Amino acid sequence: MKFIKDLREGERIQGIYLCKHKQSAVTKNGKSYENVILSDKSGNIDAKIWEPNSQGIEEFDKLDYIDITGDVSAYQGSLQVSIKRVRVAGIEEYDPVNYLPVSSKNIDEMYQELLQFISSVKNPYLNTLLSLIFIQNTEFVRSFKAHSAAKSVHHGFVGGLLEHTLAVTKHCHYFAMTYPEVLNRDLLITAAICHDMGKVNELSEFPMNDYTDEGQLLGHIVMGSEMVAKAADRIKGFPKSLESELKHCILAHHGEYEYGSPKKPALAEAVVLNFADNIDAKMETLKEVFSTVSTNDLSWQGYNRFFESNIRRSGN
């Protein structure tokens, strides 16, 4: 099998890929064809079946593992596969590990590290809230550990949500230790751990890793705030002011209205959370961009919409 990231224009490929998307369409001339998205752990690629009723094109559905033969070409600046033959692969023919992008870090070890941060929160109300969500709710924990942090852009892999959350929490811990005069560490650490937990409901689990109906309608920021409210309601005497401050940090963690933030940061903790979230997202994006570029390659990598700039590695 040749991974998608290694495909090159002009070559014929044969291998098993996950069908992440399939949709019938019609050309301007009224000719039917199939739009397909092929996927493996290295990425996705658009594919087309121009003659879906021809010999060698067998029936398959979205989320099937399919054995395909096809030609790789370039279209509007991106690679595309023209599928010539296809069949559903038997379960013994493929290893799911090759089709799901997974964090390079140990997921259980990251979770244990996150638990240490939870235990370091001394405020009894915040500690109990974190315990209800991230320890006692075993179904949430299972999903949280398996989820990505995004459909694309950054941390778009199994364990990505946990990896991103832990990194943001570490950044916030540093700021709390550096600026204790203006930061409430317990509030900041709790906000960091909770800031993206709504993504468990915003995005479906792999192999789909796509927006749910609830995610499209509400988004993880609103859903995360609602999850805080529900947990706080279960804790007798949870201070309303503390609940509002924690929800504000979640609601403001994207920083700007144009980035989907319902509120701009109005607390020092919200300011720091926004910085920590932003820096980890951007550094992970750079890491993923440069992962396919050798350390000696100083060529420009093209315009990146996340940075709104053309980017490249720096010299040694």
N, C-alpha and C positions, 0 to 999 in steps of 0.2 A: 504493500500500500504506500502511495505517495501522499504526504500530507499537503493540505491545501496551500499552506504558506510556501511550499516548494514548487508549486506549479508554475510553468513558464509558457508564454505564448508560442503557439505553433506545435506543441507536442500532443500526442494521443495518449490518453490515460486509461487505465483499467484498475478498478479498485472498489472497495466497499466504503460508502459514506452514509451519514445520517441524513435523511430527507427532513429538513427542518420546516420546509414550507412547500406547498404544492397548490397551484391555482390554474384553472383553465382560462384561456384568453383567446382573442380573435384579432388577426392582423387587419390593417386597413382594407386589405383585399378580400376579407371575409374568410381567411384560412385559419383554422383552429390550431392552437399550439398549447404547450404547458409551460408555465413559469415554475421553476423549482429553485430552492435554495439548498445547496449541499453544505454539510457541516462536519467538522471534526475538531479535535481539541486545539488545533492551530488556527481555526477561524472558519469563515463562511465564504461561499462563492455562488454567484448567480449562475443558473443553468437553464437551458431551454431544450424542449423536445419539440422539434418543428414538425414532425410527422408522427403524432401520438398513436395512430392506428396502424403503423407499419410493422412489418415482421421484426421481431426482436425487442419490441417495446411491450413489456408485460405490465399488468396492473400492480400498482402500489399506492400507499397512502402516506400522508404526513406522519412523521415520526417512525416510519419504517427504516430499517437499515437496508440499503439497496446496493447491489453490485452493478456498476455502470461501466460502459465503454464510451468515451467521448473525446472530442477535440477541443483544445484550449485556444481561445482567440481573445483579442482585445476589442472592447467596445466602449467608446466614450471614456477612455482613460482607465478602464477597469477590465480585469480578466473575466471571461465568461466561458462556460462549458456548453458545447452542443452535444447533447446525449444521443448516441446512436443505438445503443442497446442498454436494457435495464431489466433487472429482475430483483425480487425480494430475496435478501440473503438469509440463510438459515442461522439460527442462534449459535450454532457451533462454529460458524465461519468468521466471527468477529469478536473482539474484546472491547467491551464498553469503555474501558479506560482510554482507548484511543480517540474517543468521540466526545468526552466531557473535559473541558479545560478545568484543571484543578490547581489550587494554590500550591506553590513550591514549598510552603511552610507546613509543618505538622499541625493539623486542625485541632486535635485534642490538646496538644501543648499550648496552642494559642488560647483555647477556651480556659484552660487552667490558669493561665496568666491573667485573663480577664477576671476570673473569679478572685484572684488576689487583689485586684483593684477594687472589686465590689466589697471585699472584707475590710478594705482600708477606709471605706466611707463610714464615718463615726456617727453622723446624724441618724438617729434611730428610724425616723420616718423614711428617709431616702434609702437607707440600707434595707429596710423591709420591702420597699417598693422594688428595688433591684432584685431582691431575693425572690419575690413573687413572680417576676417576669423571667429572669435569666437563670433561675435555679429550679424553682418549684414547678414551673410550667414546662414539663418535659417535651411536649409536642412543639412548643415554640422554640425551645433550645435545639431540638433536632433540626427544625427548619432553618433556624438562624445560622447554624453551623454549615448547612448545605447550600445556603443562598449566595448569589453574587451580590455585589454592591451596585451593579448597573447592568443594563442590557448591553451597553457598549461603553465607550469612553475610558473607564478605568475599573479595575477589579471585577471584570466581567467573567468570573470563573467560580467554580465550586469552592466555598471557603472565603470568597472575596469579601463578603459582608463582614465576617468576623475579622479578617485580616485588616480591613480598612478601619473598623471600629476600634480595634486594639491600637493601631497606629495613632489614630486621632486621640485616644485616651492617653497614650504616652506623651504626645505633644502637650496636651492640656495639663498633665501632671508636671511637666517641666515649667510651664508658665506659672502654675500655682505655686511652685517652690521658689520661683524667681521673683514673683510679685505678690507676696502674701498680704501686703498692705491693702490691695484693692480687689483681691480675688477670694471668693468663698470656695475652697477646694472641694468640699463635699458636693456642692451644687454643680461645680464645673465638671467633676469626674462623672457624676450621675448623668448630666446632660450629654457628655461625650459618649457614654455607653449607650444611651437611649436615642441619640440623635437620628440614626438611620433605621431604627428597628421597624418602622412602618414599611420598609422595603420587603419584609417577609410577606406582606399582603399586597404590596404594589406590583411585585414581579412574581411570575410563576416559577416553580423550580425547574431545574434542568431535566430533560434536554430542551424544553421550550424556552425558558428564561425570557419571557415576553411579558408585556404589561397586561394585568388582569383588568376586568371591567371596573372594579373598585379603584384600581391604580390609575386608570384613565380618568375617572370621574373625580377622585379626591386627591390622589398623590400621597407619597410616603410622609410628607411633612405634616399634613393634616391628620393622617391616620396615626402617626406616632404621638401626636398631641392627644388624640382620643384614647390611645392605649395608656398613656400616663394618667388621664382622668379616671379611667375605669379601675386602674390599680390603686390610685389614691382613695377612691370611694370604698375600697375594701379595707382600708387601714384606719382604724378608729382614731379620731382626733388629728388626722393629717391636716396641717395648717394650710388654709386656703391661699395665703400669700406665698408660701413655699411652692405650692402646686402651680400657681400662676407664673412664678419665676422660672420654674423648670419647663413649663410649656412654652414660655416665651423664648427660651434658649433654643428649643427645637424648632419653633415657628420661624425664628430669625437666622437659622444657621446657614442659609444660602446667601445671606448678606444684603442682597439687592432685590427689588421688586422684579426687575427684568430677568433674574435668575430663578424666579419661582418662589421667592420668599414672601410669605404673607405679611411679615413685619421686618423692619430693619432693627439691628441690634440696639437695645436700649439699656442693657446691663453689661458690665465689664465681662462677665462670664460668657455672654452671648457674643461679644466681640472676639474673644479668644477662641471660642468654639468655631466661629466662622473662619478665622485664620487657619486653625488647625485642620479643619475639614478641607479647605481650599488647597493648602500646601500638600497634603497627602494625596489628594486626587490628582493634582498636577504632577507631582513627582512620580506617581505610579504610571501616569500617562507617558511621561518621558521614558521611564524604564521600559515600558512595553514598546514604544517606538524604537528605542535604541537596541532592543533585544535581538533584532535581526541585522544590526549594523556592527561591524567589527570596531574595536577600540581605535584602530588606526584610520578608519574611514571618516574623513571630515567633509564628505559631500552633503549638500543641503537635502533635507528629507521632504521638502515640499510644504505647502501651506497647511497648517494645522488649525482647525476652527476653534479648538479649545483654547489655544494660545493666541489666535488671530495673528499668526506670524509664521514665516518660514523658519524652520529650526534645523540645527545640526549639532553634532558633538563639538566640544571644545578640544583644542590641541593639548597634548601632554606636556 
